[in-house]
Amino acid sequence: MTVNNKRVFYVKYLAHPIYADILKTRSDVRLDRLENESPENDFAPVLSSAHAYQIGAARDELAPHFHVHDEFLKHTPNLLIVSSNGAGFDPVDVDACTRAGVLVVNQSGGNAYSVAEHALGMLLTLSKRIIEADRALRRERDVNRNALMGTEAQGRTIGIVGIGNVGRRIAELCSGLLGMKVLAYDPYLSASEIEARGAEKVELDDLLRRSDYVSINCPLTKESRGMIGAKQFALMQPHAYFITTARGFIHDENALLDALRAKTIAGAGLDVWSKEPPAPEHPLLQLDNVLASPHTAGVTREARENMGRIAAEQLLTALDGKRPPRIINPEVWPHYSERFARTFGVAPK
């Protein structure tokens, strides 16, 4: 067997060391590491020879010249596969990859339990106004507890935007633990499919009007970018909470700030931002009814190990000429198959 004839690289870090451990068991695979600061003399040969690119760093942690776009792909003539850590694929221009015959995969489901628990934690913390009470106790004497009266989540309605792996788990937790009614907006699933995932299929505007909690759990795509703006926040009820553990840019931060200041919604739980991490002076961070975290919903020991294992196993499946299970651009398969066959002498199955 040819040694190191399949070339894989990553920039900065991996989700978990198990990824490298799994690839090291294969003598035919070479794994290279680059840094954001790597000089072109170092990274150019790696890019030109690479067959696969494992993206482990988040969007704002990755240097722009390592984002996958048309210009990047000019320097990777042998690239066959881009594997994005987690369910999101923000640093990847999927259309550009499809044009170039590059397969894009993610690790959807690998951190679903962690993200769903984070969303539920935000829901309960906001409902009970725990973060507001904590802040009040730290800066005031003789806090009036009646001024911090919360609400029960039991029996309320949650609207889930995107009922994939994470959204489905949120539906299970909210209906099972709290007896909540679950609505879901997902244009890619039928009413029967959504019902099987524990929710009622509705249109987005209907979901916003009827929900006591709105949870965003869809990927950032051309269709979802800017999907939640001033018009959508205006449809929500004054007592409703907005929670997102998905991606920045799906909601308009300025529109959310206006809605919170005008008290047209009750509060927000934000794990994702247009710039990550947000600056401490970000106006949303100045509001007591905003619960914030720096994109840590999926950052647990269990999720990171799971994602590292899934990513490594899926990449090896692809490099071995088999069809991987989590393809983002399935329409590229014929073009990808031709390029794979030219590179390795056998067409993938």
Disulfide bonds with the S-S distance in Angstrom:
none
